[in-house]
């Protein structure tokens, strides 16, 4: 059976020119890993959204100084996630930002995204609802990759316990 991993990306905004700024993942039963992403020179600075920045709390200058190059991020993601069942709670957005990331690096993504909801759809709805409610308290969604993958992991753990 494939290993289950949860992934989350944070981005410069939600517009069509937005780009990824942080990625995090966490294997079921594992510890989270995160990387800040240095903005690629080809990504438009105009896609930086101050409202999004107020949610995730990351400054553009911090990403430029401390973020990893897009190529390095892609290599690490492929090494960590290839062969795993990779679940996102926003696969359309996360897939878009992964596309932007891998395109900027000229690299091929060697894993696919699955919808986190599909992981839970076979479970009784009341169990999932209770797990979501408990996870909101014990492991809230914070618009940061680490916290958001831990939130998904917690929902899954509670729903399948």
Backbone bond lengths (Angstrom), bond angles and torsions (degrees), N, CA, C in turn:
res aa  C-N    CA-C-N  psi(-1)  N-CA   C-N-CA  omega(-1)  CA-C   N-CA-C  phi
1 X - - - 1.459 - - 1.530 109.72 -
2 X 1.325 115.80 141.55 1.455 120.98 178.45 1.526 110.29 -65.31
3 X 1.325 114.97 146.24 1.456 119.22 172.61 1.519 108.61 -73.00
4 X 1.323 115.58 142.55 1.464 121.52 178.36 1.523 108.35 -93.40
5 X 1.335 114.95 132.88 1.459 120.93 177.22 1.527 108.23 -137.06
6 X 1.320 115.29 143.42 1.457 122.19 179.03 1.524 107.65 -106.22
7 X 1.342 116.95 138.33 1.462 121.45 -178.35 1.518 109.83 -130.81
8 X 1.329 115.79 148.45 1.457 121.40 175.26 1.519 108.56 -146.48
9 X 1.318 115.56 141.22 1.455 121.25 173.70 1.513 109.15 -121.20
10 X 1.311 115.56 142.15 1.453 122.69 169.63 1.519 106.09 -106.89
11 X 1.338 116.24 154.83 1.457 119.02 -172.61 1.521 112.11 -140.58
12 X 1.331 113.47 170.44 1.462 121.56 -179.60 1.524 112.12 -66.84
13 X 1.304 116.74 -20.03 1.458 122.65 -178.43 1.515 108.66 173.56
14 X 1.325 116.22 -163.63 1.460 120.60 179.98 1.525 112.54 -117.16
15 X 1.312 117.71 9.50 1.456 120.84 -178.72 1.516 113.09 -79.63
16 X 1.339 116.55 171.63 1.464 121.15 -177.75 1.526 113.91 -66.50
17 X 1.321 118.09 -17.83 1.466 121.37 177.96 1.528 111.84 -102.29
18 X 1.340 117.50 6.05 1.473 120.68 -177.75 1.519 110.90 -65.12
19 X 1.313 115.37 159.90 1.464 121.54 -176.29 1.524 109.98 -142.80
20 X 1.343 116.37 157.80 1.469 120.37 -175.69 1.525 112.23 -74.12
21 X 1.328 115.01 143.70 1.465 120.14 178.65 1.529 112.40 -121.16
22 X 1.327 116.99 -20.33 1.460 120.99 -179.32 1.521 108.37 -154.37
23 X 1.322 115.81 141.90 1.459 120.88 174.88 1.522 108.13 -132.43
24 X 1.314 115.19 140.91 1.459 120.54 176.35 1.510 109.66 -139.50
25 X 1.315 115.44 151.02 1.462 120.43 176.22 1.515 109.00 -147.38
26 X 1.318 114.51 158.80 1.459 120.53 -179.08 1.521 108.40 -153.02
27 X 1.320 116.38 121.93 1.456 120.47 175.16 1.519 109.09 -74.61
28 X 1.331 115.97 146.13 1.455 120.39 173.72 1.526 106.90 -57.94
29 X 1.309 116.50 121.66 1.458 120.74 -177.48 1.516 113.80 89.09
30 X 1.337 117.55 3.26 1.458 120.85 -177.78 1.517 112.57 -119.33
31 X 1.324 115.03 -178.40 1.459 122.55 178.60 1.531 109.34 -97.05
32 X 1.325 117.21 150.39 1.462 119.53 -179.29 1.526 112.30 -72.30
33 X 1.318 114.84 150.84 1.459 122.48 172.58 1.517 107.21 -127.41
34 X 1.322 116.63 141.89 1.464 120.60 179.38 1.519 110.13 -139.10
35 X 1.318 114.38 156.33 1.460 121.38 174.49 1.524 108.63 -141.92
36 X 1.326 115.75 133.80 1.456 120.23 167.32 1.520 106.93 -80.21
37 X 1.317 116.72 145.80 1.457 122.19 -176.69 1.528 109.10 -112.75
38 X 1.336 115.98 122.91 1.460 120.67 176.51 1.529 108.36 -69.67
39 X 1.330 118.06 129.45 1.465 119.55 178.97 1.530 110.90 -58.05
40 X 1.317 115.95 130.31 1.456 121.31 177.86 1.529 109.13 -71.76
41 X 1.316 116.04 147.42 1.469 120.22 -178.67 1.526 112.69 -59.89
42 X 1.323 117.38 -25.53 1.471 121.50 -179.05 1.528 113.12 -82.39
43 X 1.320 117.74 -13.23 1.456 120.32 -179.08 1.526 109.81 -81.78
44 X 1.322 117.72 131.13 1.467 119.96 -175.78 1.533 112.78 -71.07
45 X 1.328 114.14 129.44 1.462 119.00 177.56 1.538 110.41 -63.57
46 X 1.331 116.64 -26.06 1.465 120.72 179.27 1.529 112.11 -62.34
47 X 1.330 117.28 -18.71 1.469 120.83 179.05 1.531 111.78 -80.72
48 X 1.343 116.81 -2.02 1.463 120.31 175.61 1.522 107.86 -73.67
49 X 1.323 117.39 120.63 1.458 123.58 -175.78 1.525 108.95 -108.44
50 X 1.328 116.16 118.58 1.466 120.32 -178.57 1.529 112.27 -62.95
51 X 1.330 117.31 -32.05 1.469 119.33 177.53 1.529 110.04 -66.25
52 X 1.326 117.33 -44.56 1.472 120.30 177.26 1.525 109.87 -60.97
53 X 1.330 116.41 -41.13 1.469 120.19 179.33 1.524 111.02 -61.98
54 X 1.330 117.06 -34.67 1.468 119.17 178.62 1.527 111.10 -68.35
55 X 1.333 117.88 -25.35 1.468 121.30 178.28 1.526 111.93 -79.85
56 X 1.337 116.81 -48.59 1.467 118.89 -177.16 1.521 112.91 -87.01
57 X 1.325 117.87 -20.36 1.456 121.26 175.17 1.518 115.44 75.78
58 X 1.319 117.66 15.20 1.463 120.82 179.67 1.523 109.77 -100.28
59 X 1.317 116.16 135.34 1.456 121.52 179.21 1.529 110.26 -94.15
60 X 1.319 115.98 144.55 1.464 121.91 179.21 1.531 110.81 -55.09
61 X 1.330 116.60 -44.38 1.471 120.81 -178.77 1.526 111.86 -62.28
62 X 1.325 117.42 -35.65 1.469 121.20 177.68 1.524 109.80 -65.54
63 X 1.330 116.96 -41.79 1.463 120.37 178.36 1.523 110.92 -63.85
64 X 1.330 117.23 -42.61 1.469 120.78 178.88 1.525 110.79 -62.53
65 X 1.327 117.09 -39.23 1.467 121.10 -176.07 1.522 112.95 -83.34
66 X 1.328 117.74 -37.11 1.465 120.91 -170.68 1.524 114.82 -114.14
67 X 1.316 117.43 -11.35 1.459 119.98 -178.77 1.516 111.87 -71.80
68 X 1.317 115.58 153.94 1.462 121.43 176.70 1.522 109.42 -86.11
69 X 1.321 116.37 151.03 1.457 121.87 177.58 1.526 109.88 -62.73
70 X 1.332 116.73 147.97 1.463 121.03 -176.00 1.528 111.92 -56.86
71 X 1.315 117.67 -38.40 1.465 120.37 179.48 1.515 112.55 -62.74
72 X 1.325 116.65 -42.13 1.463 120.89 179.00 1.528 111.03 -65.65
73 X 1.320 116.81 -40.62 1.465 120.73 178.67 1.529 109.95 -62.05
74 X 1.322 117.05 -43.96 1.475 120.74 -179.39 1.523 111.64 -63.31
75 X 1.322 117.04 -43.38 1.471 120.34 178.81 1.521 109.93 -60.05
76 X 1.324 116.56 -47.25 1.467 119.87 -178.23 1.526 112.03 -65.33
77 X 1.328 117.24 -39.59 1.466 119.83 177.70 1.523 110.93 -63.25
78 X 1.320 117.40 -47.46 1.465 120.16 179.72 1.524 111.36 -61.22
79 X 1.322 117.19 -42.39 1.470 120.18 179.44 1.522 111.09 -62.47
80 X 1.315 116.55 -41.34 1.466 120.46 -175.72 1.528 112.98 -77.77
81 X 1.329 117.80 -36.15 1.463 120.38 -165.91 1.523 115.55 -108.57
82 X 1.314 118.50 -12.84 1.463 119.62 -179.03 1.528 109.82 -59.68
83 X 1.316 116.21 130.50 1.459 121.62 179.12 1.515 114.70 88.07
84 X 1.330 117.62 -4.21 1.465 121.23 -179.81 1.527 110.06 -98.36
85 X 1.316 115.77 160.83 1.463 122.36 171.16 1.526 106.21 -88.90
86 X 1.330 117.21 106.07 1.463 123.68 -170.89 1.530 109.07 -100.27
87 X 1.332 116.10 115.66 1.463 121.94 -174.68 1.527 111.81 -109.20
88 X 1.331 114.92 133.40 1.461 123.25 177.06 1.521 108.88 -123.92
89 X 1.335 116.49 144.44 1.462 119.02 175.24 1.528 111.63 -86.02
90 X 1.332 116.90 -2.47 1.471 122.74 175.39 1.530 108.08 -143.57
91 X 1.334 117.55 65.97 1.467 119.77 -172.45 1.524 114.38 -62.87
92 X 1.321 118.38 -28.20 1.463 118.89 178.30 1.526 110.64 -67.07
93 X 1.330 116.76 -49.18 1.468 120.08 178.74 1.524 111.29 -67.81
94 X 1.324 116.71 -49.32 1.465 118.97 -178.04 1.524 110.99 -62.45
95 X 1.333 116.85 -36.92 1.459 120.33 176.85 1.520 111.82 -64.06
96 X 1.331 116.58 -40.43 1.463 121.46 176.97 1.524 110.87 -61.24
97 X 1.340 116.42 -46.58 1.467 119.19 -178.28 1.521 111.88 -70.81
98 X 1.326 118.04 -33.40 1.468 119.82 173.41 1.524 110.27 -64.37
99 X 1.331 116.79 -39.97 1.464 120.17 176.27 1.527 110.01 -59.00
100 X 1.327 116.96 -47.19 1.477 120.77 179.46 1.525 110.58 -59.85
101 X 1.325 116.66 -42.30 1.462 122.25 -179.25 1.527 111.32 -62.89
102 X 1.324 116.48 -53.46 1.460 120.20 -176.67 1.526 111.56 -68.51
103 X 1.334 118.11 -34.25 1.466 120.85 176.76 1.526 110.47 -64.65
104 X 1.329 117.21 -42.30 1.466 120.61 179.17 1.522 111.43 -63.09
105 X 1.325 116.44 -32.50 1.469 120.96 -179.43 1.528 112.00 -86.15
106 X 1.327 117.33 -10.51 1.462 120.04 -174.78 1.518 111.42 65.11
107 X 1.326 115.98 33.62 1.467 121.88 -175.24 1.526 109.99 -117.22
108 X 1.320 114.99 162.53 1.467 121.92 177.93 1.528 109.56 -102.99
109 X 1.309 116.31 128.35 1.467 121.77 176.55 1.521 108.13 -74.74
110 X 1.348 116.83 125.68 1.463 121.05 -175.79 1.535 112.64 -107.52
111 X 1.305 116.35 30.18 1.461 121.94 174.58 1.523 107.27 -150.10
112 X 1.315 115.75 157.86 1.467 121.79 179.46 1.517 109.55 -115.89
113 X 1.319 114.92 154.36 1.460 120.47 176.94 1.519 110.60 -93.16
114 X 1.307 114.97 143.01 1.459 123.11 172.79 1.527 107.30 -117.61
115 X 1.306 116.07 156.11 1.460 121.53 179.03 1.527 109.57 -83.03
116 X 1.326 116.26 124.31 1.462 122.02 -179.76 1.527 111.21 -54.77
117 X 1.324 117.22 -35.63 1.460 120.65 178.34 1.516 112.80 -60.25
118 X 1.338 116.62 -33.01 1.466 120.09 178.85 1.524 111.90 -66.09
119 X 1.316 116.20 -27.97 1.462 120.84 179.30 1.528 111.02 -68.73
120 X 1.320 115.55 -27.15 1.465 121.18 -174.91 1.526 113.72 -103.15
121 X 1.320 118.04 -10.34 1.471 120.61 -169.09 1.524 114.02 -67.02
122 X 1.310 118.82 -21.03 1.469 120.75 179.12 1.530 112.43 -84.37
123 X 1.322 116.54 -8.97 1.465 121.12 -178.45 1.525 110.27 -86.39
124 X 1.327 117.78 155.49 1.467 120.00 176.64 1.534 110.62 -59.71
125 X 1.329 118.02 132.66 1.463 121.18 -176.79 1.523 114.04 -54.83
126 X 1.340 117.77 -37.44 1.467 119.35 -178.88 1.529 111.38 -66.15
127 X 1.328 117.53 -31.92 1.470 121.45 177.23 1.526 109.54 -67.43
128 X 1.327 116.34 -44.96 1.466 120.94 -179.98 1.524 110.25 -64.65
129 X 1.322 117.22 -44.32 1.467 121.25 179.30 1.522 110.90 -59.62
130 X 1.318 116.91 -43.83 1.462 120.92 178.60 1.529 110.76 -65.43
131 X 1.325 117.91 -40.68 1.467 121.61 179.31 1.525 110.87 -63.45
132 X 1.330 116.75 -42.45 1.467 120.64 178.54 1.524 110.21 -62.65
133 X 1.323 117.46 -44.23 1.468 121.48 179.91 1.526 111.24 -62.47
134 X 1.326 117.07 -43.94 1.467 120.49 179.68 1.525 111.30 -67.32
135 X 1.332 117.47 -38.99 1.464 120.92 -179.16 1.523 111.72 -68.10
136 X 1.339 117.39 -30.24 1.468 120.18 177.44 1.519 110.89 -60.78
137 X 1.321 116.29 -31.10 1.466 121.20 -179.36 1.524 111.07 -87.30
138 X 1.326 116.98 -48.64 1.466 120.64 -172.18 1.524 114.06 -83.53
139 X 1.322 118.20 -24.12 1.465 121.66 -177.28 1.528 108.86 -150.90
140 X 1.344 116.47 70.57 1.463 119.74 -171.51 1.536 114.18 -66.87
141 X 1.320 113.87 155.22 1.462 124.28 175.42 1.528 107.10 -76.23
142 X 1.342 118.78 124.89 1.468 121.53 -172.14 1.523 115.39 -123.29
143 X 1.307 120.04 3.64 1.465 122.92 -174.99 1.525 111.97 63.69
144 X 1.320 115.94 32.26 1.461 123.47 167.73 1.517 106.13 -131.34
145 X 1.312 115.93 143.41 1.463 120.76 -171.07 1.529 112.46 -59.49
146 X 1.331 117.58 -44.37 1.467 120.23 -177.67 1.525 110.91 -60.52
147 X 1.319 116.13 -51.85 1.459 120.57 -177.42 1.527 111.72 -65.27
148 X 1.321 116.37 -35.75 1.463 119.09 -177.01 1.525 112.49 -73.00
149 X 1.339 118.29 -34.81 1.473 118.32 175.24 1.525 110.33 -72.01
150 X 1.327 117.02 -34.36 1.465 119.21 175.93 1.529 110.99 -66.27
151 X 1.332 116.47 -33.21 1.468 120.92 176.60 1.533 110.19 -63.30
152 X 1.328 117.13 -47.63 1.474 120.04 178.00 1.523 111.17 -62.55
153 X 1.323 115.81 -43.77 1.468 120.25 179.67 1.529 110.30 -59.44
154 X 1.329 116.91 -42.95 1.464 121.60 -179.41 1.529 111.00 -63.96
155 X 1.325 117.18 -43.67 1.467 120.03 176.98 1.525 109.65 -58.11
156 X 1.327 116.80 -46.92 1.464 121.09 -178.98 1.527 111.10 -61.83
157 X 1.337 116.37 -45.31 1.471 120.19 179.99 1.524 111.28 -61.20
158 X 1.324 116.64 -45.71 1.464 120.32 -179.11 1.529 111.64 -66.49
159 X 1.320 116.51 -39.14 1.467 120.29 -177.09 1.522 112.63 -73.21
160 X 1.319 117.04 -25.31 1.471 119.77 -176.23 1.521 112.78 -108.68
161 X 1.329 116.83 6.55 1.475 120.30 -178.72 1.518 111.54 -68.75
